Each structure stands twice: as structure tokens, then as C-alpha cells.
Amino acid sequence: MLTGSGHEQNQLAGSLKWIVSSASAAGIGGVGVLLSARASANVVRVKSVSERVLLLEFTAGQLGKLVVLSSPTNCAPDSEVQAFYDTISAELDSLPRQSVLYILGDLNARLGMDRPEIRLSCHQNTNRNGDMLGDFCLQHELVSCSTLFQKKTGKLWTFRGLGDRYTACLDHILVRRRFRNLVMDCEVFDSRGVTSDHRMVTAFCCLRLKARVKPPPKPPRYDWRPVQGTLKEGEPHPSEELVADVKNRYASKRADGMVDDCTAFVGAIAEACEWHLASGI
């Protein structure tokens, strides 16, 4: 099911699919995701929330929920950045809290060690966008994967600016804090062959989703009162009809020769009890 507007899907070479939420008329925003054939086959919903937010939902047991973002820069007005996070929060509030969720993109946010919840980072100080991202993560119980692992600085920075005069970790992959143990590693690689001032941040995750176990069927309950009557002189016992039916059914099953003695006997008892006793429950 495809909802929202402004998104496109294109089939690329090598069975890859490109899904993009188009930029605004002013050229602002625009985010996309590149999926393998297996992943794209399991997409059940694509929603273009805005020119900066794209939501994908996958079938149960696969990836879960994927949100791709592109945040306003750190120089943008506070109101614009706050509106961006308000839009994301409204979407997250509509998703089940137990679902596996990944949020990734260029958030233009530096998470520094000056925030008490950040223990590992290549930055000492947090910028304005970083504070808003940190508050957003606390509100929705999210964590940035780049703050979970001890890495060299060269494996953490994702952006090089001002003519290669400084580097920063501005791109993040966020997961729910309760699922942080599913993330096995997170680091940054050079985007070879791609002309960009950003580098590729990756996270390796191991999904150990529990299969839904069906409860065992409940054993049938029978009303034994019809065959528990008191034996009167000259009258047959109330259970004789049931016993006779069991014998007849057993003989019929053995005559077919399709089952052994034990299976035929158990089946005859179950069928006879279902016929004579189950109607009183």
C-alpha cells in the first residue's frame, strides 16, 4: 500500500529498487532509500510524510519500520527544526512501541560528551541540532548507534566541511533503546566513487525475532452425566449405548485396514464421545 504524495519508485540495474521522497518546489529536502530485491519484495507500505521524512513498513519478521530523514541545518531557525521533529514525533506516536524501528539520515546534529546520556562520541560539545536530537531520542527512547561502540575517530566522522578543515559526525542511525542489543557494530566508510562531502555510516544488526508460538489445542470436555445414571433392575445401563457405539466404530476402522489397533480404538472412543456427550457442554 502506498500512501502520501511526492514519492517515486524506480527499478535499477541489479534488481535494486530506489524509493525517493521528492524535494519541495524550492529544492529543499528530498530523501530516498536503496533496497535489494529481497527487501523491496517485503515492503508493504511507503509513506512520504514530507520532503524530509520517508517512512517504509516491512512485513512481520523482516525489518520492521524504517524512517529516512534529512534534517534542516544547524543554521536553520529553531522553529523550522522544531517543526521537523514534531512531524517525526507524530509519526512515531502512531507506530506500535514493540515494533523494530530504524531511523537513519543526515540529521546535521553533533552529539557530544557534554550530554549525560552520551558516553562515546568523537565530539566533546553538542551543537543546537544535537541538543534537539538528544531530547528527541530521550522522548522516544532511542539511541544513536554511533554512540554504542568504541571506535577510532576516522571510523566515526561522516562529514568533512570548509575545504577539509574540519570533520563531524552529522549522520546517524537511531534504534529503539530496548533493541540496542540487536546492533552488532556501527562504523563509517569512505563513499568511493560518490562525489559527496558525506561518508556512508553503516550498522550491522542481528534480528532475533521470536516466532509466534500457537498454544496447544485444549482437550475436549464431555458431559458424562447421561452415562452416570443409577442402574435400575430390568433396564440397560445408560452407558451401554455409548459402549456399543465404540465397538461398532472400532470394528469399522479395523475392517478398513488403514489404521492399527491402538489408533482405531482411540479414534472410536473420541468419535463416540463427541457424538453422545459433547452436545451437553
DOMARDREN-866394 format. One line per field, with one value per residue (C-alpha): residue in one letter; x negated, y, z negated; chain. Coordinates in steps of 0.05 Angstrom, whole numbers, plus 5000, padded with zeros to 4 digits. Each point is the difference from the previous one (the first is absolute). Example, Ala and Ser with C-alpha at 12.3 -4.5 7.8 and 13.67 -1.06 7.14 Angstrom:
BEGIN
res [A S]
x [4754 4973]
y [4910 5069]
z [4844 5013]
chain [A A]
END
This chain:
BEGIN
res [M L T G S G H E Q N Q L A G S L K W I V S S A S A A G I G G V G V L L S A R A S A N V V R V K S V S E R V L L L E F T A G Q L G K L V V L S S P T N C A P D S E V Q A F Y D T I S A E L D S L P R Q S V L Y I L G D L N A R L G M D R P E I R L S C H Q N T N R N G D M L G D F C L Q H E L V S C S T L F Q K K T G K L W T F R G L G D R Y T A C L D H I L V R R R F R N L V M D C E V F D S R G V T S D H R M V T A F C C L R L K A R V K P P P K P P R Y D W R P V Q G T L K E G E P H P S E E L V A D V K N R Y A S K R A D G M V D D C T A F V G A I A E A C E W H L A S G I]
x [5000 4971 5024 4980 4976 4935 4964 4975 4977 4949 4972 4924 4950 4983 5071 4992 5059 4994 5056 4996 5041 4992 4974 5046 5010 4946 4951 5001 4994 5007 4983 4997 4982 4967 5028 4979 5049 5014 5012 5043 5044 5017 5021 5073 5007 4963 5020 4970 5012 4966 4942 4955 5032 5012 5032 4996 5034 4979 5036 4997 4937 4959 4972 5059 5005 4949 5000 4953 4988 4966 4997 4994 4930 4974 5007 5074 5050 5020 5072 4983 4960 5053 5054 4956 4997 5073 5016 4958 5028 5071 4981 4965 5058 5044 4953 5003 4947 4980 4983 4927 4985 4940 4993 4943 4978 4962 5022 4948 4991 4938 5011 4945 4973 5030 5068 5006 5030 4943 4941 4964 4992 4948 5026 4993 5054 5071 5027 5070 5026 4966 5037 5066 4982 4979 5066 5038 4963 5015 5074 5007 4949 4952 4925 4949 4961 4936 5000 5002 4931 4929 4969 4942 5020 4989 5056 5049 5001 5049 4990 4941 5011 4967 4951 4982 4983 5046 5038 5064 5048 5065 5033 5032 5035 5050 5032 5046 4961 5034 4972 4930 4971 5021 4947 4935 4957 5003 4946 4987 4970 4974 5051 4955 5023 5051 4986 5026 4976 5035 4976 5041 5019 5019 5030 4998 5061 5020 5075 5021 5074 5040 5047 5072 5014 5071 5028 5014 5073 5042 5023 5075 5047 5057 5064 4998 5066 5042 4959 4994 5071 5018 5011 5073 5023 5023 4973 4934 4945 4998 4929 5016 5020 4934 4961 5037 4984 4926 4999 5035 4953 4939 5022 5012 4931 4966 5039 4971 4930 4974 4980 4971 5039 4979 5015 5067 5020 4981 5035 5063 5004 4989 5053 5051 4990 5006 5065 5033 4970 4976 5070 5011 4941]
y [5000 5068 5061 5073 5039 5021 4933 4961 4928 4980 4932 5004 4952 4938 4992 5062 5046 5074 5033 5075 5055 5058 5068 5060 5049 5043 4942 4988 4930 4937 4932 4930 4928 4947 4929 4931 4956 4960 5061 5035 4938 5005 5074 5005 5075 5062 5068 5066 5040 5062 5020 4984 4936 4933 4941 4927 4942 4928 4934 4969 4962 5042 5070 5032 5076 5043 5076 5040 5073 5063 5053 5075 5025 5027 5071 4992 5036 4964 4998 4963 4946 4994 4991 4945 4961 5012 4967 4939 4995 4999 4941 4962 5008 4963 4940 4941 5008 4927 5004 4999 5070 5030 5075 5022 5060 5066 5033 5056 4985 4992 4959 5019 4972 5060 4965 4951 4943 5002 4958 4989 5055 5034 5067 5033 5052 4994 5050 5028 4945 4949 5024 4995 4931 4978 5024 4965 4934 5006 5014 4938 4955 4999 4995 5017 4939 5041 5012 4925 4978 5022 5020 5040 5070 4982 4948 5050 5065 5003 5071 5042 5075 5066 4973 4940 5044 4963 4935 4983 4943 5029 4937 4950 4934 4998 4938 4989 4995 4934 4971 5028 4930 4981 5048 4962 5056 5071 5037 5047 4983 5043 5007 4981 5021 5048 5075 5024 5036 4945 4929 4937 4979 4927 4957 4924 4972 4929 4991 4946 5007 4948 4959 5002 4933 4975 4974 4925 4983 4990 4928 4990 5003 4951 4999 4931 5008 4962 4936 5007 4982 4948 4930 4979 4928 4977 5062 5005 5043 5070 4988 4938 5042 5036 4935 4969 5060 4996 4926 5014 5057 4959 4942 5046 5030 4932 4974 5055 4977 5071 5008 4955 4975 5056 5056 4969 4992 5071 5029 4959 5026 5072 4998 4965 5048 5059 4972 4981 5047 5065 5027 5011 5047]
z [5000 5020 4963 4999 5060 5032 4999 5059 5011 5053 5017 5009 5028 4959 4972 4956 4987 4985 4959 4992 4968 5047 4978 4994 5057 4969 5003 4925 4972 5040 4970 5028 4985 5044 4988 5022 5038 4937 4957 5052 5007 4926 5001 4982 4991 5024 4973 5021 4936 5027 5045 4941 4972 5034 4964 5022 4967 5012 4989 4930 4986 5048 4988 4965 5008 5036 4998 5045 4981 5023 4946 5008 4990 4934 5028 5013 4955 4936 5022 5064 4963 4947 5053 5031 4935 4986 5067 4983 4930 5027 5045 4945 4953 5051 5003 4952 4946 5005 5074 5023 5023 5037 5013 5044 5038 5001 4934 5001 4925 4959 4937 4951 4935 4963 5002 4941 5041 5051 4978 5066 5053 5043 4976 4933 5011 5027 5050 5002 5046 4956 4938 5038 5025 4930 4971 5056 4985 4925 5015 5045 4965 5059 5003 5054 5022 5008 4925 4982 5023 4985 5067 5027 5021 5073 4994 4969 5039 5059 5026 5022 5008 5013 5050 4959 4940 4951 4993 4963 4987 5028 5028 4952 4996 4942 4969 4942 4935 4984 5065 4995 4988 5070 5027 5007 5028 5029 5038 5058 5067 5057 5055 5057 5069 4971 5001 4933 4937 4960 4987 4992 4930 4992 4945 4997 4965 4980 4998 4951 5004 4961 5042 4978 4967 5005 4933 5000 5013 4938 4988 5012 4941 4995 4959 4967 4963 5052 4988 4925 4983 4946 5027 4992 5000 5069 5035 5040 4970 5031 5024 5041 5061 4997 4993 5058 5044 4982 5019 5067 5017 4981 5043 5059 4994 4995 5059 5044 4981 5003 4927 4945 4939 4953 5049 5018 4926 4981 5061 4986 4928 5022 5054 4956 4942 5047 5026 4934 4948 5032 5014 4925 4990]
chain [A A A A A A A A A A A A A A A A A A A A A A A A A A A A A A A A A A A A A A A A A A A A A A A A A A A A A A A A A A A A A A A A A A A A A A A A A A A A A A A A A A A A A A A A A A A A A A A A A A A A A A A A A A A A A A A A A A A A A A A A A A A A A A A A A A A A A A A A A A A A A A A A A A A A A A A A A A A A A A A A A A A A A A A A A A A A A A A A A A A A A A A A A A A A A A A A A A A A A A A A A A A A A A A A A A A A A A A A A A A A A A A A A A A A A A A A A A A A A A A A A A A A A A A A A A A A A A A A A A A A A A A A A A A A A A A A A A A A A A A A A]
END
